[in-house]
């Protein structure tokens, strides 16, 4: 009637910012009170701060009320050590996200996964390995930033990653990857379903249900569910191997541990294809190529430098994570000389500023979840 060509918006699902993470926060608080493991907190303002603490609102890590609320009992004022270490962590997180994930790994990963043709096996593996490094530095980078910002405000948050690519098996991997989510699913879903207390068959069902729902949490796509199901299958298979006494223990030979860690990392990279692929068709082509099934029309899309970059970054991450498996970053950097830390900070700042000026500024991957 007024000459305006109105185009209604598509009826997509509209969700409030951060709903996934503050829902986890409030659910854990409610369930802990119901179970009697904690008492209701006596300050509504403290509770609101726990639910909507801004460093973790968009992409975690997921915190528990029992860990956070007691810190609100007295005013938080960061010490000089907390402020300096918090800023250091913020820089490390930004460096991992902007330089490693966005500038180095994203172009390699995107080239492979956006290709419309069947790939040669080595390019398919290089793309999967590049994405494994990209998503780790993207998400661990965000988590490190969040922990660093919270520390600058005087709050201590638990680590969300503990060198997962050096894991000895898939149970160990999920104790090290996105720890706040995996421990939440374990405590409030897996154990609530009965855990391993209701027989062997029920244990496998509970494992699969937990991992399928964990995959579905990442997005309304069957590829995410399949990714969760594949990891559930890995966990079930590992449990069978443990019962047969075939998994390594702390006294096992070094080479056996190295072999198990390498197989675990390779399987995790293989599974990341389902997580990254736009459709099952892309995932099928990638995985069949990675498994060595030949196609006469297969093409190579990566240049030699990009292939070597993906391979070198992947092997370097595996070696570093394996070495750091039982160590902490704070311990490592705390033992370094002041001038070593100074050179490291200067180098990260220079590379970060250079990448920020030349890059596209991609959003954090886990913002969409």
C-alpha positions in Angstrom: 0.0 0.0 0.0 2.9 2.4 0.7 5.1 1.3 -2.2 7.5 -0.7 0.0 8.6 -4.1 -1.4 8.6 -6.1 1.8 10.6 -9.3 1.9 10.0 -11.3 5.1 13.0 -12.9 6.7 13.4 -16.6 6.4 12.0 -18.5 9.4 15.3 -19.7 10.7 15.8 -20.7 14.3 16.6 -17.6 16.3 18.7 -18.3 19.4 20.0 -15.8 22.1 23.7 -15.2 22.1 25.5 -17.7 24.3 22.5 -19.8 25.1 24.4 -23.1 24.9 26.9 -22.2 27.5 24.8 -20.4 30.1 22.3 -23.2 29.8 25.1 -25.6 30.7 26.0 -23.4 33.6 22.5 -23.2 35.0 21.8 -26.8 34.5 24.9 -27.9 36.4 24.0 -25.6 39.3 20.4 -26.9 39.4 21.5 -30.6 39.2 24.3 -30.2 41.8 21.7 -28.7 44.3 19.2 -31.4 43.5 21.9 -34.1 44.1 23.0 -32.3 47.3 26.6 -31.8 46.2 26.2 -28.0 46.9 23.9 -25.7 48.7 22.0 -22.8 47.0 24.2 -19.7 46.8 23.0 -16.8 48.9 23.7 -13.9 46.4 21.6 -13.5 43.3 24.2 -11.1 41.8 26.9 -13.6 42.3 24.7 -16.2 40.5 24.1 -13.9 37.6 27.8 -13.2 37.3 28.4 -17.0 37.2 25.9 -17.5 34.5 26.9 -14.5 32.3 30.6 -14.1 33.0 31.5 -12.3 29.7 34.9 -13.9 28.9 33.2 -17.3 28.5 29.7 -16.4 27.5 30.1 -17.1 23.7 32.3 -20.1 23.5 33.1 -21.4 27.0 34.8 -23.0 28.7 31.8 -24.3 30.7 32.4 -23.7 34.4 30.8 -25.2 37.5 29.2 -23.2 40.2 31.2 -25.0 42.9 34.4 -23.8 41.2 33.3 -20.2 40.5 30.9 -19.0 43.1 33.2 -19.4 46.1 35.6 -17.0 44.4 32.8 -14.3 44.7 32.9 -14.5 48.5 35.4 -11.7 48.6 36.1 -8.9 46.1 38.4 -10.0 43.3 41.5 -7.9 42.7 44.1 -9.3 40.4 47.7 -9.5 41.8 50.6 -8.3 39.7 51.4 -11.9 38.9 47.8 -12.7 37.9 47.7 -9.6 35.7 51.0 -10.4 33.9 50.2 -14.1 33.4 46.7 -13.3 32.3 47.9 -10.9 29.6 50.5 -13.5 28.6 47.8 -16.1 28.1 45.6 -13.6 26.2 48.5 -13.0 23.8 49.2 -16.7 23.4 45.5 -17.3 22.7 45.3 -14.5 20.1 48.5 -15.7 18.5 47.2 -19.3 18.2 43.9 -18.1 16.7 45.0 -15.3 14.3 48.4 -16.5 13.2 48.3 -20.3 13.3 44.6 -21.1 12.8 43.6 -18.3 10.4 46.7 -17.3 8.6 48.5 -20.6 8.3 46.1 -23.5 8.5 42.7 -22.2 7.3 43.8 -21.6 3.7 45.2 -25.1 3.4 42.1 -26.7 5.0 39.7 -24.6 2.9 41.5 -25.4 -0.3 41.0 -29.2 0.4 37.5 -29.1 1.8 36.1 -26.7 -0.8 37.4 -28.7 -3.7 34.6 -30.1 -5.9 36.6 -33.1 -7.2 38.0 -36.3 -5.9 41.4 -35.8 -4.2 44.6 -37.8 -4.2 45.1 -39.5 -0.8 48.0 -37.4 0.4 46.1 -34.1 -0.2 43.1 -35.5 1.6 45.2 -36.4 4.6 47.0 -33.0 4.5 43.6 -31.2 4.5 42.4 -33.2 7.5 45.6 -32.6 9.4 45.5 -28.9 8.6 42.0 -28.7 9.9 43.0 -30.6 13.1 45.6 -27.9 13.8 43.2 -25.1 12.7 40.4 -26.2 15.1 42.7 -26.8 18.0 44.4 -23.4 17.8 41.1 -21.8 17.1 39.2 -23.2 20.0 42.1 -23.6 22.4 43.1 -20.1 21.5 39.7 -18.8 22.5 39.7 -20.8 25.7 43.2 -19.5 26.6 42.0 -15.9 25.9 39.0 -16.5 28.2 41.2 -17.9 31.0 43.7 -15.0 30.6 41.0 -12.3 30.7 39.4 -13.9 33.8 42.8 -14.0 35.5 43.3 -10.3 34.8 40.0 -9.7 36.7 41.2 -11.9 39.6 39.2 -15.1 38.7 40.9 -18.5 38.2 39.3 -20.8 35.6 40.2 -24.4 34.9 42.1 -25.4 31.7 40.0 -26.5 28.8 42.7 -28.3 26.9 45.6 -30.4 28.0 47.6 -31.3 24.9 45.0 -33.6 23.4 47.0 -34.6 20.3 49.4 -36.5 22.6 46.6 -38.6 24.1 47.1 -42.3 24.6 43.7 -43.5 23.4 40.3 -41.9 23.0 39.3 -41.8 26.6 42.5 -39.9 27.3 41.7 -37.7 24.3 38.4 -36.7 25.8 40.0 -36.0 29.1 42.2 -33.5 27.3 39.9 -32.0 24.5 37.2 -29.4 25.5 37.5 -30.7 29.1 34.7 -28.6 30.3 32.2 -30.1 27.8 33.4 -33.7 28.0 33.4 -33.7 31.8 30.0 -32.1 31.8 28.6 -34.8 29.5 30.3 -37.4 31.7 28.9 -36.1 35.0 25.4 -35.0 34.0 24.6 -37.3 31.1 26.7 -40.5 31.0 26.6 -41.1 34.8 22.9 -40.1 34.9 22.2 -42.8 32.3 23.9 -45.3 34.5 27.5 -45.0 33.4 29.2 -48.4 33.6 27.2 -49.6 36.6 24.4 -51.5 34.7 26.3 -54.1 32.8 28.6 -54.2 29.8 25.9 -53.8 27.1 24.3 -50.9 28.9 27.8 -49.3 29.2 28.3 -49.3 25.5 24.8 -47.9 24.9 25.4 -45.1 27.4 28.8 -44.3 25.7 27.2 -44.1 22.3 24.2 -42.1 23.5 26.5 -39.6 25.2 28.7 -39.1 22.2 25.8 -38.9 19.7 24.2 -36.1 21.8 27.6 -34.5 22.2 27.9 -34.5 18.4 24.4 -33.1 18.0 25.2 -30.2 20.3 27.7 -28.9 17.8 25.0 -28.3 15.2 21.7 -29.4 13.6 23.5 -31.5 11.0 23.8 -35.3 10.6 27.5 -34.9 9.9 28.0 -33.8 13.5 25.9 -36.7 14.8 28.0 -39.1 12.7 31.2 -37.5 14.1 30.0 -38.1 17.6 28.9 -41.6 16.7 32.4 -42.3 15.2 34.1 -41.2 18.4 31.6 -43.3 20.4 32.6 -46.3 18.3 36.3 -45.5 19.0 35.5 -45.4 22.8 33.6 -48.7 22.7 36.4 -50.3 20.7 39.0 -49.0 23.1 37.0 -50.4 26.1 37.1 -53.8 24.4 40.9 -53.6 23.9 41.3 -52.5 27.6 39.4 -55.6 28.7 41.7 -57.7 26.6 44.7 -56.1 28.2 45.9 -54.6 24.9 46.0 -50.9 25.9 49.3 -49.4 27.3 49.8 -48.6 31.0 52.3 -46.3 32.7 54.9 -49.1 32.7 54.5 -49.9 29.0 57.5 -49.4 26.7 58.0 -46.0 25.1 57.6 -47.2 21.6 54.2 -48.8 22.4 53.0 -45.6 23.9 54.3 -43.7 20.8 52.5 -46.1 18.5 49.2 -45.8 20.4 49.4 -42.0 20.5 50.1 -41.9 16.8 47.2 -44.2 16.0 44.9 -42.1 18.2 46.0 -38.9 16.5 45.5 -40.4 13.1 42.0 -41.6 14.0 41.1 -38.2 15.4 42.2 -36.5 12.2 40.2 -39.0 10.2 37.1 -38.2 12.3 37.6 -34.4 11.9 36.6 -34.9 8.2 32.9 -35.5 9.3 33.1 -32.4 11.5 34.4 -30.1 8.7 32.7 -31.5 5.6 29.7 -29.6 4.3 27.9 -32.8 3.5 28.1 -36.6 3.6 29.1 -36.5 -0.1 32.2 -34.5 0.6 33.0 -36.5 3.7 32.6 -39.8 1.7 35.0 -38.6 -1.0 37.5 -37.4 1.5 37.5 -40.6 3.6 37.6 -43.0 0.7 40.6 -41.1 -0.6 42.3 -41.2 2.8 41.7 -44.9 3.0 43.6 -45.4 -0.3 40.7 -46.2 -2.6 42.0 -45.0 -6.0 40.0 -42.9 -8.4 41.4 -42.2 -11.9 40.0 -38.7 -11.8 41.7 -37.8 -8.5 43.5 -34.4 -8.5 46.1 -32.7 -6.4 45.1 -29.3 -5.2 47.8 -28.4 -2.7 51.1 -26.8 -3.7 54.2 -28.4 -2.3 54.8 -25.6 0.3 51.2 -25.9 1.6 51.4 -29.7 1.8 54.7 -29.5 3.7 53.2 -26.8 5.9 50.3 -29.0 6.9 52.5 -32.1 7.4 55.1 -30.2 9.4 52.5 -28.4 11.6 50.7 -31.7 12.3 53.9 -33.6 13.2 55.1 -30.7 15.2 51.9 -30.5 17.2 51.9 -34.3 17.8 55.5 -34.2 19.0 54.9 -31.1 21.2 51.7 -32.5 22.7 53.3 -35.8 23.4 56.2 -34.1 25.2 53.9 -31.8 27.1 51.4 -34.6 28.1 52.3 -34.5 31.8 53.5 -30.9 31.9 51.9 -27.4 32.0 52.5 -24.3 30.0 52.8 -22.2 33.2 55.6 -24.6 34.4 57.4 -24.5 31.1 57.3 -20.7 30.7 57.9 -20.1 34.4 61.2 -21.9 34.1 62.4 -20.0 31.1 64.7 -17.0 31.5 63.3 -13.6 31.3 65.0 -12.8 28.1 63.6 -16.0 26.5 60.0 -14.9 27.4 60.8 -11.4 26.1 61.9 -12.7 22.7 58.8 -15.0 22.6 56.5 -12.2 23.5 58.1 -9.8 20.9 58.0 -12.5 18.2 54.3 -13.3 18.9 53.3 -9.6 18.9 55.1 -8.9 15.6 53.6 -12.0 13.9 50.2 -11.2 15.4 50.1 -7.6 14.1 51.4 -8.7 10.7 48.7 -11.4 10.4 46.0 -9.0 11.7 46.9 -6.4 9.0 46.9 -9.0 6.2 44.2 -11.5 7.3 40.5 -11.8 6.9 39.6 -11.9 10.6 37.7 -15.1 10.6 35.3 -15.7 13.5 36.0 -18.3 16.1 34.7 -21.7 14.9 33.0 -22.5 18.1 30.9 -19.3 18.1 28.4 -21.2 15.9 27.9 -23.9 18.5 
